[in-house]
């Protein structure tokens, strides 16, 4: 009798366990379904937000130029993941000892400018390496930032205008010029700092001093024939794409000159007089707060060297020599630089 009555009890217990197991299975399946649906939704959202899709956490970018652009590593943070190496939008092409280093350092304060610190000398010395190599030298830049470099030798090298034009017809060119006599003396000062045993400035100035014949092919004097060099550039680029920085005013009014350069580049005037102070010891302006630093900064010891005293008669001969060249340059550039 006890065995008969216990059988229904065991059956009820078995049915109860089955009901619990079925309910638990339904709950698990529901949770799994919800999770799978959420994952698909996230994947769809990512695809919609990124027209290029999502692949191994790397964004594939299409280059605006014919050479393409570098893809950027997934571990970049913030906006940096969009930064790529591009060919320059602007070049500081000259002139040597005109103030090109100062101009470059000042321009690097602008958040919309990415400038190469060294001189790549691509268009005058390394052109055979190709544009891919040249672009690899450039700093990474975000969309909308201007990439630039400076190599003062470009202005006086005959081959460079055509080579730069082949890269970009729309590139903007910046030329820093100063009184060609002062520039030549500064150039000579740099030369004697490296080779102190060379002849004097006065003797190198002339082919024949007694006849007063100037040696215009001597590099420090040749560079100052601005009109001759500019003619080559105007054969490839309109004057509207060339901006001249007044070297003397870059010293006396750096904010004013930088304002005009920013206008030429189509940038907001962010670099102003609040960024500069005049260093009386060096004789030129310095930065109050350079890029990436909170301390004042002046250019290095190689800048602002004391010039040797030059025979006044030689200076006068050079003034007479340069006068017609300067007047022609003023006319071509559309500016009177006031060099006497």
Secondary structure as a PSIPRED ss2 file (coil, helix, strand):
# PSIPRED VFORMAT (PSIPRED V4.0)

   1 X C   1.000  0.000  0.000
   2 X H   0.000  1.000  0.000
   3 X H   0.000  1.000  0.000
   4 X H   0.000  1.000  0.000
   5 X H   0.000  1.000  0.000
   6 X H   0.000  1.000  0.000
   7 X H   0.000  1.000  0.000
   8 X H   0.000  1.000  0.000
   9 X H   0.000  1.000  0.000
  10 X H   0.000  1.000  0.000
  11 X H   0.000  1.000  0.000
  12 X H   0.000  1.000  0.000
  13 X H   0.000  1.000  0.000
  14 X H   0.000  1.000  0.000
  15 X H   0.000  1.000  0.000
  16 X H   0.000  1.000  0.000
  17 X H   0.000  1.000  0.000
  18 X H   0.000  1.000  0.000
  19 X H   0.000  1.000  0.000
  20 X H   0.000  1.000  0.000
  21 X H   0.000  1.000  0.000
  22 X H   0.000  1.000  0.000
  23 X H   0.000  1.000  0.000
  24 X H   0.000  1.000  0.000
  25 X H   0.000  1.000  0.000
  26 X H   0.000  1.000  0.000
  27 X H   0.000  1.000  0.000
  28 X H   0.000  1.000  0.000
  29 X H   0.000  1.000  0.000
  30 X H   0.000  1.000  0.000
  31 X H   0.000  1.000  0.000
  32 X H   0.000  1.000  0.000
  33 X H   0.000  1.000  0.000
  34 X H   0.000  1.000  0.000
  35 X H   0.000  1.000  0.000
  36 X H   0.000  1.000  0.000
  37 X H   0.000  1.000  0.000
  38 X H   0.000  1.000  0.000
  39 X H   0.000  1.000  0.000
  40 X H   0.000  1.000  0.000
  41 X H   0.000  1.000  0.000
  42 X H   0.000  1.000  0.000
  43 X H   0.000  1.000  0.000
  44 X H   0.000  1.000  0.000
  45 X H   0.000  1.000  0.000
  46 X H   0.000  1.000  0.000
  47 X H   0.000  1.000  0.000
  48 X H   0.000  1.000  0.000
  49 X H   0.000  1.000  0.000
  50 X C   1.000  0.000  0.000
  51 X C   1.000  0.000  0.000
  52 X C   1.000  0.000  0.000
  53 X C   1.000  0.000  0.000
  54 X C   1.000  0.000  0.000
  55 X E   0.000  0.000  1.000
  56 X C   1.000  0.000  0.000
  57 X C   1.000  0.000  0.000
  58 X E   0.000  0.000  1.000
  59 X C   1.000  0.000  0.000
  60 X C   1.000  0.000  0.000
  61 X C   1.000  0.000  0.000
  62 X C   1.000  0.000  0.000
  63 X C   1.000  0.000  0.000
  64 X C   1.000  0.000  0.000
  65 X C   1.000  0.000  0.000
  66 X C   1.000  0.000  0.000
  67 X C   1.000  0.000  0.000
  68 X C   1.000  0.000  0.000
  69 X C   1.000  0.000  0.000
  70 X C   1.000  0.000  0.000
  71 X C   1.000  0.000  0.000
  72 X C   1.000  0.000  0.000
  73 X C   1.000  0.000  0.000
  74 X C   1.000  0.000  0.000
  75 X C   1.000  0.000  0.000
  76 X C   1.000  0.000  0.000
  77 X C   1.000  0.000  0.000
  78 X H   0.000  1.000  0.000
  79 X H   0.000  1.000  0.000
  80 X H   0.000  1.000  0.000
  81 X H   0.000  1.000  0.000
  82 X H   0.000  1.000  0.000
  83 X C   1.000  0.000  0.000
  84 X E   0.000  0.000  1.000
  85 X E   0.000  0.000  1.000
  86 X C   1.000  0.000  0.000
  87 X C   1.000  0.000  0.000
  88 X C   1.000  0.000  0.000
  89 X C   1.000  0.000  0.000
  90 X E   0.000  0.000  1.000
  91 X E   0.000  0.000  1.000
  92 X E   0.000  0.000  1.000
  93 X E   0.000  0.000  1.000
  94 X E   0.000  0.000  1.000
  95 X C   1.000  0.000  0.000
  96 X C   1.000  0.000  0.000
  97 X C   1.000  0.000  0.000
  98 X C   1.000  0.000  0.000
  99 X C   1.000  0.000  0.000
 100 X H   0.000  1.000  0.000
 101 X H   0.000  1.000  0.000
 102 X H   0.000  1.000  0.000
 103 X H   0.000  1.000  0.000
 104 X H   0.000  1.000  0.000
 105 X H   0.000  1.000  0.000
 106 X H   0.000  1.000  0.000
 107 X H   0.000  1.000  0.000
 108 X C   1.000  0.000  0.000
 109 X C   1.000  0.000  0.000
 110 X C   1.000  0.000  0.000
 111 X C   1.000  0.000  0.000
 112 X C   1.000  0.000  0.000
 113 X E   0.000  0.000  1.000
 114 X E   0.000  0.000  1.000
 115 X E   0.000  0.000  1.000
 116 X C   1.000  0.000  0.000
 117 X C   1.000  0.000  0.000
 118 X C   1.000  0.000  0.000
 119 X C   1.000  0.000  0.000
 120 X C   1.000  0.000  0.000
 121 X C   1.000  0.000  0.000
 122 X C   1.000  0.000  0.000
 123 X C   1.000  0.000  0.000
 124 X C   1.000  0.000  0.000
 125 X C   1.000  0.000  0.000
 126 X C   1.000  0.000  0.000
 127 X H   0.000  1.000  0.000
 128 X H   0.000  1.000  0.000
 129 X H   0.000  1.000  0.000
 130 X C   1.000  0.000  0.000
 131 X H   0.000  1.000  0.000
 132 X H   0.000  1.000  0.000
 133 X H   0.000  1.000  0.000
 134 X H   0.000  1.000  0.000
 135 X H   0.000  1.000  0.000
 136 X H   0.000  1.000  0.000
 137 X H   0.000  1.000  0.000
 138 X C   1.000  0.000  0.000
 139 X C   1.000  0.000  0.000
 140 X E   0.000  0.000  1.000
 141 X E   0.000  0.000  1.000
 142 X C   1.000  0.000  0.000
 143 X C   1.000  0.000  0.000
 144 X C   1.000  0.000  0.000
 145 X C   1.000  0.000  0.000
 146 X E   0.000  0.000  1.000
 147 X E   0.000  0.000  1.000
 148 X E   0.000  0.000  1.000
 149 X E   0.000  0.000  1.000
 150 X E   0.000  0.000  1.000
 151 X C   1.000  0.000  0.000
 152 X H   0.000  1.000  0.000
 153 X H   0.000  1.000  0.000
 154 X H   0.000  1.000  0.000
 155 X H   0.000  1.000  0.000
 156 X H   0.000  1.000  0.000
 157 X C   1.000  0.000  0.000
 158 X C   1.000  0.000  0.000
 159 X C   1.000  0.000  0.000
 160 X H   0.000  1.000  0.000
 161 X H   0.000  1.000  0.000
 162 X H   0.000  1.000  0.000
 163 X H   0.000  1.000  0.000
 164 X H   0.000  1.000  0.000
 165 X H   0.000  1.000  0.000
 166 X H   0.000  1.000  0.000
 167 X H   0.000  1.000  0.000
 168 X C   1.000  0.000  0.000
 169 X C   1.000  0.000  0.000
 170 X C   1.000  0.000  0.000
 171 X C   1.000  0.000  0.000
 172 X E   0.000  0.000  1.000
 173 X E   0.000  0.000  1.000
 174 X E   0.000  0.000  1.000
 175 X E   0.000  0.000  1.000
 176 X E   0.000  0.000  1.000
 177 X E   0.000  0.000  1.000
 178 X C   1.000  0.000  0.000
 179 X C   1.000  0.000  0.000
 180 X H   0.000  1.000  0.000
 181 X H   0.000  1.000  0.000
 182 X H   0.000  1.000  0.000
 183 X H   0.000  1.000  0.000
 184 X H   0.000  1.000  0.000
 185 X H   0.000  1.000  0.000
 186 X H   0.000  1.000  0.000
 187 X H   0.000  1.000  0.000
 188 X H   0.000  1.000  0.000
 189 X H   0.000  1.000  0.000
 190 X H   0.000  1.000  0.000
 191 X H   0.000  1.000  0.000
 192 X H   0.000  1.000  0.000
 193 X H   0.000  1.000  0.000
 194 X H   0.000  1.000  0.000
 195 X C   1.000  0.000  0.000
 196 X C   1.000  0.000  0.000
 197 X C   1.000  0.000  0.000
 198 X C   1.000  0.000  0.000
 199 X C   1.000  0.000  0.000
 200 X C   1.000  0.000  0.000
 201 X H   0.000  1.000  0.000
 202 X H   0.000  1.000  0.000
 203 X H   0.000  1.000  0.000
 204 X H   0.000  1.000  0.000
 205 X H   0.000  1.000  0.000
 206 X E   0.000  0.000  1.000
 207 X E   0.000  0.000  1.000
 208 X E   0.000  0.000  1.000
 209 X C   1.000  0.000  0.000
 210 X C   1.000  0.000  0.000
 211 X C   1.000  0.000  0.000
 212 X C   1.000  0.000  0.000
 213 X E   0.000  0.000  1.000
 214 X E   0.000  0.000  1.000
 215 X C   1.000  0.000  0.000
 216 X C   1.000  0.000  0.000
 217 X C   1.000  0.000  0.000
 218 X C   1.000  0.000  0.000
 219 X H   0.000  1.000  0.000
 220 X H   0.000  1.000  0.000
 221 X H   0.000  1.000  0.000
 222 X H   0.000  1.000  0.000
 223 X C   1.000  0.000  0.000
 224 X C   1.000  0.000  0.000
 225 X C   1.000  0.000  0.000
 226 X H   0.000  1.000  0.000
 227 X H   0.000  1.000  0.000
 228 X H   0.000  1.000  0.000
 229 X H   0.000  1.000  0.000
 230 X H   0.000  1.000  0.000
 231 X H   0.000  1.000  0.000
 232 X H   0.000  1.000  0.000
 233 X H   0.000  1.000  0.000
 234 X H   0.000  1.000  0.000
 235 X C   1.000  0.000  0.000
 236 X C   1.000  0.000  0.000
 237 X C   1.000  0.000  0.000
 238 X C   1.000  0.000  0.000
 239 X H   0.000  1.000  0.000
 240 X H   0.000  1.000  0.000
 241 X H   0.000  1.000  0.000
 242 X E   0.000  0.000  1.000
 243 X E   0.000  0.000  1.000
 244 X E   0.000  0.000  1.000
 245 X E   0.000  0.000  1.000
 246 X E   0.000  0.000  1.000
 247 X H   0.000  1.000  0.000
 248 X H   0.000  1.000  0.000
 249 X H   0.000  1.000  0.000
 250 X H   0.000  1.000  0.000
 251 X H   0.000  1.000  0.000
 252 X H   0.000  1.000  0.000
 253 X C   1.000  0.000  0.000
 254 X H   0.000  1.000  0.000
 255 X H   0.000  1.000  0.000
 256 X H   0.000  1.000  0.000
 257 X H   0.000  1.000  0.000
 258 X H   0.000  1.000  0.000
 259 X H   0.000  1.000  0.000
 260 X H   0.000  1.000  0.000
 261 X H   0.000  1.000  0.000
 262 X H   0.000  1.000  0.000
 263 X H   0.000  1.000  0.000
 264 X H   0.000  1.000  0.000
 265 X C   1.000  0.000  0.000
 266 X C   1.000  0.000  0.000
 267 X C   1.000  0.000  0.000
 268 X C   1.000  0.000  0.000
 269 X C   1.000  0.000  0.000
 270 X C   1.000  0.000  0.000
 271 X C   1.000  0.000  0.000
 272 X C   1.000  0.000  0.000
 273 X H   0.000  1.000  0.000
 274 X H   0.000  1.000  0.000
 275 X H   0.000  1.000  0.000
 276 X E   0.000  0.000  1.000
 277 X E   0.000  0.000  1.000
 278 X E   0.000  0.000  1.000
 279 X E   0.000  0.000  1.000
 280 X C   1.000  0.000  0.000
 281 X C   1.000  0.000  0.000
 282 X C   1.000  0.000  0.000
 283 X C   1.000  0.000  0.000
 284 X E   0.000  0.000  1.000
 285 X E   0.000  0.000  1.000
 286 X E   0.000  0.000  1.000
 287 X E   0.000  0.000  1.000
 288 X C   1.000  0.000  0.000
 289 X C   1.000  0.000  0.000
 290 X C   1.000  0.000  0.000
 291 X C   1.000  0.000  0.000
 292 X C   1.000  0.000  0.000
 293 X C   1.000  0.000  0.000
 294 X C   1.000  0.000  0.000
 295 X C   1.000  0.000  0.000
 296 X C   1.000  0.000  0.000
 297 X E   0.000  0.000  1.000
 298 X C   1.000  0.000  0.000
 299 X C   1.000  0.000  0.000
 300 X C   1.000  0.000  0.000
 301 X C   1.000  0.000  0.000
 302 X C   1.000  0.000  0.000
 303 X C   1.000  0.000  0.000
 304 X C   1.000  0.000  0.000
 305 X C   1.000  0.000  0.000
 306 X C   1.000  0.000  0.000
 307 X C   1.000  0.000  0.000
 308 X C   1.000  0.000  0.000
 309 X C   1.000  0.000  0.000
 310 X C   1.000  0.000  0.000
 311 X C   1.000  0.000  0.000
 312 X H   0.000  1.000  0.000
 313 X H   0.000  1.000  0.000
 314 X H   0.000  1.000  0.000
 315 X H   0.000  1.000  0.000
 316 X H   0.000  1.000  0.000
 317 X H   0.000  1.000  0.000
 318 X H   0.000  1.000  0.000
 319 X H   0.000  1.000  0.000
 320 X H   0.000  1.000  0.000
 321 X H   0.000  1.000  0.000
 322 X H   0.000  1.000  0.000
 323 X H   0.000  1.000  0.000
 324 X H   0.000  1.000  0.000
 325 X H   0.000  1.000  0.000
 326 X H   0.000  1.000  0.000
 327 X H   0.000  1.000  0.000
 328 X H   0.000  1.000  0.000
 329 X H   0.000  1.000  0.000
 330 X H   0.000  1.000  0.000
 331 X H   0.000  1.000  0.000
 332 X H   0.000  1.000  0.000
 333 X H   0.000  1.000  0.000
 334 X C   1.000  0.000  0.000
 335 X C   1.000  0.000  0.000
 336 X C   1.000  0.000  0.000
 337 X C   1.000  0.000  0.000
 338 X C   1.000  0.000  0.000
 339 X C   1.000  0.000  0.000
 340 X C   1.000  0.000  0.000
